[in-house]
Amino acid sequence: MRILLSLAILAMLSAPALACINDSELISHEREFKSQYQESNYTPPEPEQISSSKPYLLGGAGAMMGMAGAFVLLRLRSAR
């Protein structure tokens, strides 16, 4: 009985999603959309160059924090 009630509630809540599925586009709308962006002079931004030491420093800091956390955890467990 619980499963049927859960399924019924789920079906009622998902009913508004059908409106999104039935969305239709006219061919002229798609053509207008494409024509606006095909003539664009947009160039994607270049990714910034990362210094070679930055990832290693972050990784080392993370490893040290992990070891400090493990040390504190072991000290707390041994104190009990």
MDTraj code that builds the backbone (N, CA, C; nanometers):
import mdtraj as md
import numpy as np

residues = "MET ARG ILE LEU LEU SER LEU ALA ILE LEU ALA MET LEU SER ALA PRO ALA LEU ALA CYS ILE ASN ASP SER GLU LEU ILE SER HIS GLU ARG GLU PHE LYS SER GLN TYR GLN GLU SER ASN TYR THR PRO PRO GLU PRO GLU GLN ILE SER SER SER LYS PRO TYR LEU LEU GLY GLY ALA GLY ALA MET MET GLY MET ALA GLY ALA PHE VAL LEU LEU ARG LEU ARG SER ALA ARG".split()
xyz = np.array([
    [0.0822, -0.1185, 0.0000],
    [0.0000, 0.0000, 0.0000],
    [0.0877, 0.1265, 0.0000],
    [0.1977, 0.1232, 0.0778],
    [0.2875, 0.2383, 0.0824],
    [0.3506, 0.2656, -0.0529],
    [0.3854, 0.1573, -0.1213],
    [0.4508, 0.1728, -0.2525],
    [0.3549, 0.2380, -0.3513],
    [0.2298, 0.1945, -0.3516],
    [0.1315, 0.2530, -0.4434],
    [0.1085, 0.4002, -0.4122],
    [0.0997, 0.4341, -0.2851],
    [0.0823, 0.5730, -0.2459],
    [0.2037, 0.6562, -0.2878],
    [0.3214, 0.6031, -0.2682],
    [0.4436, 0.6738, -0.3092],
    [0.4483, 0.6945, -0.4595],
    [0.4102, 0.5917, -0.5356],
    [0.4089, 0.6039, -0.6812],
    [0.3057, 0.7046, -0.7277],
    [0.1890, 0.7067, -0.6622],
    [0.0850, 0.8030, -0.6990],
    [0.1316, 0.9458, -0.6725],
    [0.1951, 0.9685, -0.5589],
    [0.2465, 1.1022, -0.5272],
    [0.3557, 1.1420, -0.6252],
    [0.4438, 1.0485, -0.6591],
    [0.5505, 1.0759, -0.7551],
    [0.4934, 1.1099, -0.8922],
    [0.3896, 1.0382, -0.9340],
    [0.3277, 1.0655, -1.0636],
    [0.2627, 1.2028, -1.0660],
    [0.1994, 1.2423, -0.9556],
    [0.1365, 1.3750, -0.9507],
    [0.2409, 1.4853, -0.9535],
    [0.3530, 1.4643, -0.8852],
    [0.4562, 1.5668, -0.8818],
    [0.5336, 1.5764, -1.0132],
    [0.5389, 1.4690, -1.0878],
    [0.6142, 1.4720, -1.2130],
    [0.5284, 1.5138, -1.3316],
    [0.4010, 1.5324, -1.3120],
    [0.3130, 1.5719, -1.4224],
    [0.3534, 1.7039, -1.4862],
    [0.3956, 1.8065, -1.4105],
    [0.4372, 1.9311, -1.4764],
    [0.5576, 1.9144, -1.5686],
    [0.6356, 1.8106, -1.5508],
    [0.7523, 1.7893, -1.6370],
    [0.7097, 1.7549, -1.7793],
    [0.5896, 1.7034, -1.7968],
    [0.5431, 1.6704, -1.9317],
    [0.5313, 1.7953, -2.0180],
    [0.5038, 1.9092, -1.9576],
    [0.4952, 2.0331, -2.0341],
    [0.6292, 2.0661, -2.0981],
    [0.7373, 2.0364, -2.0308],
    [0.8705, 2.0628, -2.0864],
    [0.9026, 1.9670, -2.2006],
    [0.8574, 1.8441, -2.1883],
    [0.8866, 1.7435, -2.2899],
    [0.8140, 1.7753, -2.4202],
    [0.6948, 1.8333, -2.4106],
    [0.6141, 1.8611, -2.5293],
    [0.6486, 1.9940, -2.5945],
    [0.7561, 2.0568, -2.5548],
    [0.7974, 2.1832, -2.6128],
    [0.8380, 2.1599, -2.7582],
    [0.7908, 2.2448, -2.8466],
    [0.8257, 2.2279, -2.9883],
    [0.8827, 2.3589, -3.0411],
    [0.9730, 2.3469, -3.1346],
    [1.0348, 2.4618, -3.1986],
    [0.9937, 2.4647, -3.3446],
    [0.9680, 2.5826, -3.3928],
    [0.9397, 2.5972, -3.5345],
    [1.0711, 2.6045, -3.6110],
    [1.0685, 2.5612, -3.7337],
    [1.1905, 2.5609, -3.8153],
    [1.2429, 2.7028, -3.8335],
    [1.1536, 2.7995, -3.8489],
    [1.1985, 2.9376, -3.8685],
    [1.2681, 2.9909, -3.7433],
    [1.2247, 2.9494, -3.6237],
    [1.2916, 2.9941, -3.5011],
    [1.4345, 2.9428, -3.4961],
    [1.4526, 2.8169, -3.5334],
    [1.5875, 2.7599, -3.5312],
    [1.6764, 2.8306, -3.6331],
    [1.6228, 2.8608, -3.7492],
    [1.6994, 2.9284, -3.8530],
    [1.7412, 3.0680, -3.8063],
    [1.6504, 3.1401, -3.7406],
    [1.6826, 3.2730, -3.6888],
    [1.7904, 3.2640, -3.5808],
    [1.7797, 3.1662, -3.4951],
    [1.8779, 3.1487, -3.3874],
    [2.0163, 3.1224, -3.4454],
    [2.0239, 3.0329, -3.5423],
    [2.1537, 3.0009, -3.6026],
    [2.2127, 3.1211, -3.6746],
    [2.1294, 3.1980, -3.7431],
    [2.1819, 3.3112, -3.8192],
    [2.2400, 3.4177, -3.7277],
    [2.1878, 3.4297, -3.6066],
    [2.2407, 3.5291, -3.5132],
    [2.3807, 3.4925, -3.4663],
    [2.4093, 3.3646, -3.4505],
    [2.5359, 3.3234, -3.3921],
    [2.6399, 3.2795, -3.4941],
    [2.6012, 3.2555, -3.6162],
    [2.7004, 3.2168, -3.7161],
    [2.7848, 3.3354, -3.7586],
    [2.7298, 3.4567, -3.7496],
    [2.8031, 3.5759, -3.7912],
    [2.8800, 3.6394, -3.6765],
    [2.8839, 3.5767, -3.5623],
    [2.9486, 3.6331, -3.4448],
    [3.1005, 3.6223, -3.4552],
    [3.1702, 3.7206, -3.3988],
    [3.3164, 3.7206, -3.3962],
    [3.3686, 3.6694, -3.2628],
    [3.2904, 3.5912, -3.1943],
    [3.3261, 3.5418, -3.0621],
    [3.4400, 3.4417, -3.0708],
    [3.5382, 3.4608, -2.9849],
    [3.6451, 3.3621, -2.9703],
    [3.6474, 3.3202, -2.8239],
    [3.6531, 3.1921, -2.7967],
    [3.6530, 3.1481, -2.6566],
    [3.7780, 3.1955, -2.5841],
    [3.7648, 3.2240, -2.4552],
    [3.8826, 3.2730, -2.3807],
    [3.9870, 3.1644, -2.3655],
    [4.1115, 3.2080, -2.3660],
    [4.2222, 3.1151, -2.3489],
    [4.2370, 3.0820, -2.2000],
    [4.2609, 2.9562, -2.1666],
    [4.2821, 2.9237, -2.0249],
    [4.4125, 2.9846, -1.9761],
    [4.4099, 3.0332, -1.8529],
    [4.5310, 3.0955, -1.7993],
    [4.6345, 2.9890, -1.7666],
    [4.7575, 3.0264, -1.7809],
    [4.8667, 2.9343, -1.7543],
    [4.8902, 2.9247, -1.6033],
    [4.8988, 2.8027, -1.5548],
    [4.9210, 2.7785, -1.4122],
    [5.0699, 2.7541, -1.3906],
    [5.1232, 2.8150, -1.2852],
    [5.2639, 2.7889, -1.2567],
    [5.2799, 2.6424, -1.2194],
    [5.3918, 2.5861, -1.2516],
    [5.4110, 2.4420, -1.2331],
    [5.4184, 2.4015, -1.0864],
    [5.4484, 2.4926, -0.9956],
    [5.4615, 2.4555, -0.8548],
    [5.3296, 2.4645, -0.7782],
    [5.2307, 2.5362, -0.8309],
    [5.1063, 2.5571, -0.7574],
    [5.0331, 2.4261, -0.7258],
    [5.0131, 2.3342, -0.8210],
    [4.9442, 2.2097, -0.7866],
    [5.0188, 2.1276, -0.6817],
    [5.1510, 2.1296, -0.6872],
    [5.2294, 2.0532, -0.5901],
    [5.2174, 2.1134, -0.4501],
    [5.2168, 2.2462, -0.4424],
    [5.2020, 2.3111, -0.3126],
    [5.0647, 2.2812, -0.2521],
    [4.9615, 2.2883, -0.3349],
    [4.8268, 2.2584, -0.2852],
    [4.8148, 2.1124, -0.2438],
    [4.8707, 2.0235, -0.3205],
    [4.8672, 1.8819, -0.2859],
    [4.9441, 1.8532, -0.1575],
    [5.0587, 1.9157, -0.1406],
    [5.1371, 1.8981, -0.0199],
    [5.0645, 1.9516, 0.1027],
    [5.0002, 2.0675, 0.0880],
    [4.9245, 2.1235, 0.2000],
    [4.8090, 2.0316, 0.2372],
    [4.7430, 1.9747, 0.1369],
    [4.6333, 1.8819, 0.1634],
    [4.6814, 1.7557, 0.2331],
    [4.7950, 1.7048, 0.1904],
    [4.8504, 1.5840, 0.2528],
    [4.8897, 1.6121, 0.3979],
    [4.9496, 1.7285, 0.4241],
    [4.9869, 1.7630, 0.5614],
    [4.8628, 1.7786, 0.6495],
    [4.7562, 1.8377, 0.5959],
    [4.6329, 1.8514, 0.6733],
    [4.5716, 1.7149, 0.7016],
    [4.5784, 1.6249, 0.6050],
    [4.5277, 1.4893, 0.6256],
    [4.6059, 1.4158, 0.7334],
    [4.7385, 1.4299, 0.7301],
    [4.8210, 1.3646, 0.8322],
    [4.7957, 1.4250, 0.9701],
    [4.7769, 1.5564, 0.9765],
    [4.7481, 1.6210, 1.1054],
    [4.6134, 1.5739, 1.1580],
    [4.5155, 1.5595, 1.0711],
    [4.3848, 1.5094, 1.1125],
    [4.3921, 1.3664, 1.1628],
    [4.4681, 1.2830, 1.0933],
    [4.4849, 1.1436, 1.1365],
    [4.5555, 1.1376, 1.2710],
    [4.6557, 1.2233, 1.2916],
    [4.7276, 1.2281, 1.4186],
    [4.6338, 1.2667, 1.5329],
    [4.5525, 1.3701, 1.5104],
    [4.4576, 1.4130, 1.6134],
    [4.3573, 1.3028, 1.6424],
    [4.3074, 1.2371, 1.5400],
    [4.2113, 1.1281, 1.5588],
    [4.2722, 1.0139, 1.6401],
    [4.3958, 0.9760, 1.6072],
    [4.4617, 0.8692, 1.6821],
    [4.4871, 0.9099, 1.8268],
    [4.5251, 1.0355, 1.8498],
    [4.5479, 1.0818, 1.9862],
    [4.4180, 1.0808, 2.0678],
    [4.3069, 1.1195, 2.0041],
    [4.1790, 1.1187, 2.0740],
    [4.1336, 0.9778, 2.1073],
    [4.1568, 0.8844, 2.0166],
    [4.1168, 0.7460, 2.0414],
    [4.2022, 0.6808, 2.1513],
    [4.3292, 0.7152, 2.1536],
    [4.4168, 0.6548, 2.2550],
    [4.3916, 0.7156, 2.3924],
    [4.3360, 0.8369, 2.3981],
    [4.3089, 0.9023, 2.5263],
    [4.1873, 0.8410, 2.5964],
    [4.1036, 0.7719, 2.5272],
    [3.9826, 0.7131, 2.5866],
    [4.0132, 0.5923, 2.6644],
])
top = md.Topology()
chain = top.add_chain()
for i, resn in enumerate(residues, 1):
    res = top.add_residue(resn, chain, resSeq=i)
    for name in ("N", "CA", "C"):
        top.add_atom(name, md.element.get_by_symbol(name[0]), res)
traj = md.Trajectory(xyz[None], top)
